[in-house]
Amino acid sequence: RQQDDEDQSDGPKHGFAAILEEKKRSYPDVGYHLVEIDELKPPGKMLTPLTHTHKLKLSEMEMRPETNLTDYVIYDQHGHDYAQRTFEDLDEPPPEEEVDDLLETVRDGKERDRRIALAQLALLAESDQGACLDIIPTLVSPLEGADPAVQAEIVGILDHVADEDPDTLTGIVSKILPLLEPTRHPDLQTEVLSVLATVADHDALAVVDAAPKLAVLLEDEEEAENERQVLLVLMRIAEVHPDAVVPVAPDLIRYADEGTPQQQVGALAALGYVAKAYPYVAEQTIPTAKSLLAAENDKLRTNAAGLLADLATQHADDLRNVVPRAIDLLDDTDEKAQYNATSLLARVADEHPAAAEAATDALIDVLDADMAYTRANACWALGYMEAESALEDLETLAADDPNEEVRQVASHVINLIDDGRD
C-alpha cells in the first residue's frame, strides 16, 4: 500500500524497477492525478491513473476512500505522493493561528510540504477571505519560476482575496501578468483572468497594462477557453482607457461578426467603449450590429443598440433604417436596452429628424421610464424632431421629474419645440 513519502521505507528490492517505472507513468505532466491502487495485481500493473480527476490545484482534488483491496494516492508531476492521511489536513480550513506557520512552510519548506501548505491556505481564503489579506506579499514572491500548479494555487488565493478587498491586489497586478502567456496552462490563465476581472471592476486603470497580453490571447484561436473573461477585462479597460484597446479592435470585430453569442456580447460591449472615442475603428461592424438588434439574446440586443448609438455620432446616415428596430427595443424589459435605444434614436433624430418621426409615440411612452438617462434621451429625441405632441408630457417632466438633469433637459427641449413653432 502506498504511503506518504516520508513514511516509505526502502522495502524489498524485488520488482523495484517495475514499481518505479509504473509510478513514473502515473505522474501527470502538470497538476495532479488521482491514481487507483489495485492490491490484487502484481507490481508494475497495480496503478491506474484516473485521468478524468486531473486538476491543476491540489486544493481542488478529492481523495476517494480506501476499500479492502483498493487504495488511492495522488501524484504530482515531480513524483510526490499525497495519500489518505494527507487529505485529513485538507478536510477543512486551518485555524488562523496556524497561518504564520503555513507561510513559513511556503517560504522555506520542502516542495511537497509547500504545496500542502498552499492548499490549506487556499481553503482558508475560500472560507474567510479577510484572514488572508495580510499574507499577499509573501504569497506572490514565489510566483516567478514556480510550476503552473503552484502558481495556480497562489493565484486562486489571490482571487478569493480580490472578492473581499480588490484594493489589496491593485499593486500586485504586474506580478501576475507574466502568467498570461499563451503557453501557460489554460486553468492558470483562468485564475489570473478572474483576478484581473475583479480588480478591473473596481479600478480598470490598474489592469491597463494587461491589454497587449489579452490581445495576444484573442489572436490565438487555439486559446478559446478563456475568451469570455478576456473580453470582460478588455471591456473594463476600454471603458476608462479606449486607446489601450484600439490595437485589439480587429479581433473584437472578428468576434462580433463570427463569434458565439457570448463572445459577441463581450466584443460588442468593448467595441462600444472604443467607438465613443474612435468611431472609425468599429464602423465595419454596423451591418452585424444592425442584424443583432433583433437577436433573441437580451444582452446581444442591448449591446448592439449601444454600439450603434456610439457609432451614430459619425454614421447617422447609415443608421436611419434601424429606427423600426430601435422602436421595438423601447418596449424591451431590459432597462439598458431601453436606454441604448433612446440614445440611438436621439442621435439619428439629431441629424435626420424626419427619419426618426415614427418613434414619436413610443418615445413619449418612455418619458416615465425608471432610468433617468432613458427619460433624458427620450426628451432629446423628441426635441430634435420638434414633436409638439410631446409638449404636455415634457412640461410635466420639467416641473415634477425627481431627477434634476431630466428637468433641465425637458425645459430645454420645450424651448426647442417652441422655437420651431415660431
Buried (B, 14 or more C-beta within 10 A) or exposed (E): EBBBBEEEEEEEEEEEEBBEEBBEEBBBEBBBBBBBBEEEEEBBEBBBBBEEBBBBBBBBBEBBEBEEEBBBBBBBBEEBBBBBEBBEBBEEBBEEEBBEEBBEBBEEBEEBBBBBBBBBBBBBBBEEBEBBBEBBEBBBEBBEEBBBBBBBBBBBBBBBBBEBBBEBBBEBBEBBBEBBEEEBBBBBBBBBBBBBBBBBBBBBBBBBEBBEBBBBBBEEEEBEEBBBBBBBBBBBBBBBBBEBBBEBBEBBBBBBBEBEEBBBBBBBBBBBBBBBBBBEBBBEBBEBBBEBBEBEBBBBBBBBBBBBBBBBEBBBEBBBEBBEBBBBBBEBEBBBBBBBBBBBBBBBBBBBBEBBBEBBEBBBEBBEBEBBBBBBBBBBBBBBBBBEEBBEBBEEBBEEBEBEEBBBBBBBBBEBBEEEEE
